[in-house]
Amino acid sequence: MKPSVELFNLIKSLSKSEKRFFKLSSSLQSGDKNYLKIFDVIEKQKEYDEEAVKDTFKGSTFVKHFPSEKNHLYKLILKSLRNYHSDHSISSILRQEIKNIEILYKKALYKECTKFVSRAKKMAISHEKFYYLFELITWEKTLMEEAFESGNFGKDLDAIIKEEEEVIAKLRNLAEYMVLYSRINYVFRSGGFARNAQEKEIVAEIANNHLIKGKNTALSTRAASICYYIKGLCASTNRDYKDSFQFFLRVKEILDNNPLIKVDLAKRYVRTLEHLLYCYIDDKDFESARELLDILRSLPKQKGFNSVDIEVKIFTTSYIGETLLHITTGNFENTLPVVDEIIDGLNRFSGKINKEQEVVFSYNIALLYFGAEKYNKALFWVNKVLNDNEQTLRQDIYSFSRLFNLVIHYELGNHDLLEYIIKSTFRYLNKKEKDYNVENVILKHIRKLARLTSDGDRMDQLVIMKSDLDDIFKDKNERVVLDYFDFEAWLDAKMNGISFAKAVSNKANS
């Protein structure tokens, strides 16, 4: 059985200050510290090698029960991290406060306990931490019982009960929004947009839900932010980027106006900027897109945006956005150094970047290399997408990458191979349920192009292909393919004897 790497991953995730805190707290403990010896050896490894660790301590008694030693070390590190980060987030602070309340209560220090409840409630209210607020109100009622038994009837029980009912209503309201978010997020993450009638029906059902369509349905700032975020996702999934922009801009305004909640919802804030970036690019407002990229990359300087998970999210969001900006403007050749920066980041955050983002990076890098006319490198990166076995995530990219793959092979002159690839692409796409026909039109014309041998015949076929695509693109739903590869610019380049980069640039500036 392959050794577990969880301990190795945890140790490698520690910052310098976290490591220092762990060792300082460990030094206060008495007795043998075999776990520190194991920690030091694993910390120095670049890849986990359990046998090498065991060999280092060959002959030591604790090696005989090494799995339990690893487990003990893992728990100690987590305990150290809990202590280190005990005052780094409002949730951890409130958990500590509630623990203090429990301790004081058991010691019958009710007066001191009441002070802690009052202070913690103010924090929970200002940060809209309703779960903690509900627990604190429960403590408040418990302390009220003690006060009643002592003859102190100064507290208004009805007011507390009313407050509790309001908190429960806000909790339920927020939970209902989270259910809607999960549903629209599933459609967005699985396909990128509504691909068929069933998915369009799901999006329409969510968009018309009374919590989304109604006025003043959000009972808290948190609920309002997720409400407009859902509206933005619904619009994006239907490729309505004008409405999407307005909704995500409203999310940004809500969070900017509530800095305490903004810090607690840091990842939602980054995702909101990500969607706004895409809207700017779609609207050809490239200057605003560049300014937003600068804002994104400056976020780690702000409080609450310097944790590893946020750092990873900012890296993926900003670089995927930057590659898309270059792809849309036709700025290919001068931006290839960005690929090196991306690869460096992928290595630096290995294991922390999710599958969707890896797929998008591979696809966008392929597009950058294609625009720079480095077709073999483009083929290498698109094959990273095609060779993946993912069956549910971002099927839009997996589907359209097959069309892009055909264009790359055409540019490489692999006309004999194209016949086989086109057949397999037909089989793949015919298995997918969809409400558009542009894929079949493109496949039909590329097959004809690959069979022609003279430049004149190919030019005639390109003209026919452009005419057919112009007709089918009158249906805006069919134009979705252009978000993944600009066939209009490619045909323009072929027919006018200019580079693909020039054709894309002309289109972006038109």
N, C-alpha and C positions, 0 to 999 in steps of 0.2 A: 504494500500500500504506500502511495506517495505521501511523504511527510507533509503535515499541515503548514501553511505559510502565513497563517493569521498573525502569529506573534511577530514574525519578520516584518510584515506589512505595517503593523502597529508601531514597531520601533522606528521604522524608516519614515513614518509620517510625523514623528515628533520634531518640534522645533528645538533650537538650541536652548532656549529658556525653559522649555518643558523638560528636556533631558536634565538640565541643571537642577530644576526643582525636584525631579524624581530622585536624583542621586543625593541631594541634600536631605530630603525627607527620609531616605533609606538609611543615611548615616546616623540618624537618631535612634534607629532600632538596634537592639542588642542581639547577640548570637551570631551564628554563621549566616553569611549572605551569599549563598551559592547562586541565587537568582541574579545578583549584580555581576557575577563572573560571566554568567550566560549572556546577560544583557550586553556586556562589553564586547564579547566575541561576535554576537549577531550584528551589533551595530557597525562593525568594521566590514561585514560582508556586503558585496555588491549584489549577489544573488544568493538565495538561501540554500545552504548546504548543511543539512542536519548531521551527516556523517562526520564532516569536518569539525563541527561543534563538539560532537561526542569524542572524537579523537583528541581534541585539545584537553579534555578532562579524563582521559583514559586512566583507569585505576581508581578514580574517585567513586565513592559509594553512591552519590546522588545520581550518577549516570544510569544506574540500574532502573531508576524510576523517572527517567527523563521526561516522559509526557506529563506527569504530574508537576514536575518542576517548571515546565513551560507554562502550564495552566496557572500555576501560582504566580509566576512572573507577569503573565497577561493581566490577571486580576489586580495585582499591585500597581501596574502601570495605569490601568483604568481608574483605580482609586486615587492615585496621584493626580491624574488629569481632572478628576472631579473636584479635588481640592484646589488645584491650580486655577480652574475656570469657574470656581464657585461664585465669583462676583463679576463674571464677564458677560452675562446675559440676564435679562429680566426674569426669564423662567428659572434659572438657577438661583437667583437671589430670592425669588418668591418661595421656591422649594425649601431653601434654608430658613426663611422666616417662618414658614409653616412648621418646620421641624422644631424651631425654637419655641413656638407657641405650644406645641405638644409637650415639650420638656417642661416648660414653666407651669403648664396646667397640671401635670402629674405631680409637681412639687407643691401644688396648691397655692402658687403665687399668682392669684387671679388678677390682681391689679396690674402687675407687670405684663401679664399675658394680654390683657385688654389693650395696653399701649401698643404691643406688637401687632395685634389684629388691626387696630386703627391705622397704623403706619403702612402695613402691608396692603390694606384695602385701597389706600390712596394710590399706591404704585400700580396695583392691578387695574384700577379704574382708568388711570391715565394711559396705560399701555393696552387697554382693552383685553386683558388676559382673563376671559370669562370663566374658564375652568377653575383657575385659582381663586377668582373672586367668589364663585359659588362655594368653594371649600371654606373660605374665610368667613362668609356669611353664616355657614353652618357652625363654625367656631364661635361666632358672635352670639348665636342663639344658645349655644351650650353655656357660654359665660353668663348669658342673661338668666339662665336657670339658677346658676349659683348666686347671682345677685338677688333674684326673687326670694331664695331661701334665706338670704341674709336681711330681707325686708327692704331691699333697694328696688323700687319700681320706677326708676327714672327713665329707663329705656322704653321706647315706643315699639311694642311688638308688631303692631299692624304695619308700621313703616318698614320694618325689617322684612316682613313677609312680602310686602309689595315690591321691595327692592329685589328680593329673591326671585319673585315671579318675572320681573323684568330681565334679570340675568338669564334665567332659564329660556325666556323667549328669544333673547339675543343669541344664546348658544344654539337653540334649535334653528333659528334663522341662518346663522353662519353655517351650520351643518348641512342645511338644505342647499345653500349655494355651493358648498364643496362637492356635493353629489352631482350637481349640474356641471361643475367644472370638470370632474372626472370623466363625465360622458363626452363633453365636447373635446377634451384633451385626447381622449382615445381616438376619435375621428381624425384629429389634427396630426397626432403622432403616428398613426398607422398609415395614413395616406397623404398627408400634407394639404389635401383639399378634399372636398366632397366628390368622390369619383363616380358614384352611381345613385340611382333613385332612392335606394334604402338609406344611404348616408345623408343625402340631401334632406330626407324626411326627418332623420334624427336631428340634424342641425336646425331645421325649421321648428321642430317641436321644442327644442331648447330655447331658441330665439323668441318664441311666442309664449314661453312659460310666464305666468303672472309675476314671478319674482324678477324676471328679466325685462319684460315689457311694461310692467306697471310702474307707477310713480311712487316714490318714497317707500319702496318695499324693503330696502336695506336698513336694518335697525342699528347699525354701527359703522364706524369708519372702515373697519376690516371688511365688513360685508359689502360696503359700497365699492371698495377697491376690487373685490373679486367679482362683483356684479358687472362693472364696466370691463373688467378683464375678459369675462365670458363673452360679453357683447363683441369685444374686439376679436376674439378667437372665432366666433360665429361668422363675422364679416370676412375675416381672413380665409376661413375654410371655404367660403363662397366666392373668394377672390374679389371681394368688394373692398378695395384698399382705401378708398376715400372715407368710408364709414369706419373702417378699422382704425385709421389714423386718429380720427376724432375720439374714439372710445379709449384707445391706449393713451392718448394725450391726457384724457380725463383721469385715468389711473395715475399717471405721473403727477398730475396736479394734486390729487388727493394725498398721495404719499409725501410729496414735497411739503405740503401744508401741515403734515402730522409727522414730524421727524422721529418721534419715539416709536411710532408704528412702522415707519419706513425702515428703520434699523432692524426691527424684528422681522420685517418682510423683505430683507435685502435681496434675496434671490428673485422674488417677484418683481422688484424694482428693476433689476438687471434684465429680466426677461421682457419687461415692458419697453425698456430702451431698445432691446433687440428688435421687437416688432415695429417700433417707430422708425428704426434704421431701415428696415425693409420697405416701409411705406415711403420714406424719402427717396429711396433708390427707384422704386416703381414709378414715382411721380417725377423722376429725373431731376430732383432737387439735390444734386450731388454735393453742393457746398454745405447744405444742412446735414447731409449724411456724414461728411468729413468732420464737421463740428461735433456731431453726436458721438463719433468714434473717439474723439479726444476726451469727451465727457466720460465715456465708458472707461477708458484707460486711466482716468484720474480718480475713479471711485475708491481704489484701495487706500487713498490718503484720508478718506472719511472714516469716522468711527462706525464700526459695525460692518465694514466692507473689506476687512483684512483677514478673514478666516480662509482656510485652504479651499473649502468648497466654493466660496464666492470668488476666490482668485481663479479657480479652474473655470467657473462659469464666465467670468469676464474675459479670460483668454479665448475660450471657444467662441463666445458671442462676438467679440471684437474682430477676431481673425476670419471667422466665417463671413461676417459683414464686410470686412475689407476685401476679401477675395471676390465676393459678389459685386462690390462696387467696381473693381477692376474689370471683371467679366462684362458688366453692363456698359462700361464706358469704352471698352476695347483697348484698355491700357494693359497689354499682356507682357510684352518683352521687358519693359522696365520694372516690372513687379515680380519677376521670378525670385529675387532674393527673399520675398515674403514666404515662399515655399520652404526655404531653409529655416526661417524663424518658426514656421508651423511645425515642421518635423522636430525641431529642438523642443518645442513646447509639448508635442505628443510624447516624446521620450521623457521629458521632465515630469509630466503628469500621468505617466503610464499607470493603468489600472484605475484611474480616477475619472477618465473621460468616458462618457456613455457611448453606447453603440451607434445611436443616431448621429451624434456629432462626428464620430469617426467616419461614418459613411458619407456625410456631407463634405467633410474635409477631403476625402479621397476623390469625390466627384468634382468638387471645385478645383482641386489641383489639376485634375485631368483637363478641365476646361481651360485653365491658364496655360498649360503646356500646348494644348491644341491651338490656342490663339497665337502662341509664339512659334507655331509651325514645328514644334518638336513632337512629332506624331508618335514616335516609339515610346516616349515618356508618357504621353497622354494615354496610350494603350495600356501601359503598365498600371497606371492609377485607376483607369476605368475597370480593369480586370480585378482589382482589389474589391470593387463593388460587385461585379458580376459573379465572382467566385465565392461570395458570401452565401451562407445557407439561411439567412434570416427570412422568415416566411410571413411575418406580421408587421414589422416596423418599416415605416416610410416606403411603402410599395410604389409610390410615385417615382422615387429615385431609381428603385430597382427596375421598374418598367421602362422609363425613358432613357436610362443608361444603355439599354439594348439598342435603341435607335441611334444614340450618340456613338456607340461602338461600331455600327455599320458605316457611319460617316468617316470615322478614323481609319477603318480598313480601306475605304474607298480612296482616301487621300494617300494611303500607303501603297496603293496599287494592287492590293490583294484581291483582285477581281474573282479569281477562281475560288478562293476561300469564302467569298461573300455569299455565293449561292447556298452553301451549307449553313452559314450563320443566319441567313434570312429565313430559311426553313425552320430552324430551331426557334428563332424569334417569333415567327408566326404562331408556332405551337404554344409558346409561353404566353403570348399576349391573348390568344383566343381562350385561354383558361381563366382570364381575369374578367370579372364583371365590370363593365364601364358603360358610360353613356355618350361616348364620342368615337369618331371614326378616323381621326387624323393619322393615327398610327398605321392603319392599313393603307392609306393613301401614300404615306412616305415609304413604306416597305415596297409597295408596288413599283414606285418610280425608281428607287435605288436598285431594285432587282433589274429593271430595264437598263439603267445606266451602266451597271456592271457588265452587262452582256454586249454592250456596244464597243466598237473598236476604233471608230474614227472620231476625230474632234468635232467635225461638223454634225454628225449624228448625235453626239452627246450634247452639244449646244442646243439642238432642236428639242431633245428630251428635257433639258433643263428648263426651257421656255414653257413646255407643256406642264412640267411639274409645278412651276411657279404659278401658272394659270389655275391649276387644280387647287393648289394650296390657298391662293387668293380667294377662291370661291368658298372653300370650307372654312376659312378664317373669318368669314362674315358672321359665323356663329361664334360669339365670344368664348363660349365654353371650349371650343376646339383650339383656341389660341393658347390653352394651358401649356402645350408642348414647348412654346417659345420661352417659358420661364426656365426651362432645363437645357435647351439648346436652341440658338437663334437660327432656324432654318431659313428665315427670310434673309438674314444677313449673309448666310452661307451661299444661297442662290445668287444674291446680288454680287458677291465676290466672284463667283464662278462665271457669271454672265458678262461681267464688266472688266474682268482681268485685273482685279485688285485683291489685296490681302483680306483675309477674314477680319483681321484687327481693324483695318481701314473701314470696312463695311459696317462693322459694329459701331465704330466711332462716329461715322456719318449718321447712322440711325439714332444714336444717343444725342447728337447735337441738332437733329432736325426738329 
